[in-house]
């Protein structure tokens, strides 16, 4: 039984196919060039900051920005490596209001500090919480 038939049988409704995904691109940059790169991409039509998150890597974290160009239906993922030895990276908040809470969430979950952010405080965890739950080394006993 295929997935569509299985969903119809188990859930009682039909699912349709989606259009093919948009064209996606990816670039890796130095963290010092994160803001400059994103601004240049904004000028090229990638005006929408759709996502900003982080991923644990050996020796640090990738801060990942997803910028969308709605006219050309293209997306670009921008990766900036932030080493554990220097957890600072420039903030996009002065250029995209959407970055405000996204960067606070990354700070709260990973401990990455966004320089020049207007309110770099925790947003998800309780006041006084000192650990960073999405770091690989985090345990529920922290």
Buried (B, 14 or more C-beta within 10 A) or exposed (E): EEEEEEBBEEEEEEEEEEEEEEEEEEEEBEBEEBBEBBBEBBEEBBBBBBBBBBEBBEEBBBBBBBBBBEEEEBBBBBBBBBEEEEBEBBBBBBBBEBBBBBBBBBBBBBBBBBEEBEEBEBBEEEEEEEBBBBBEEBEEEE
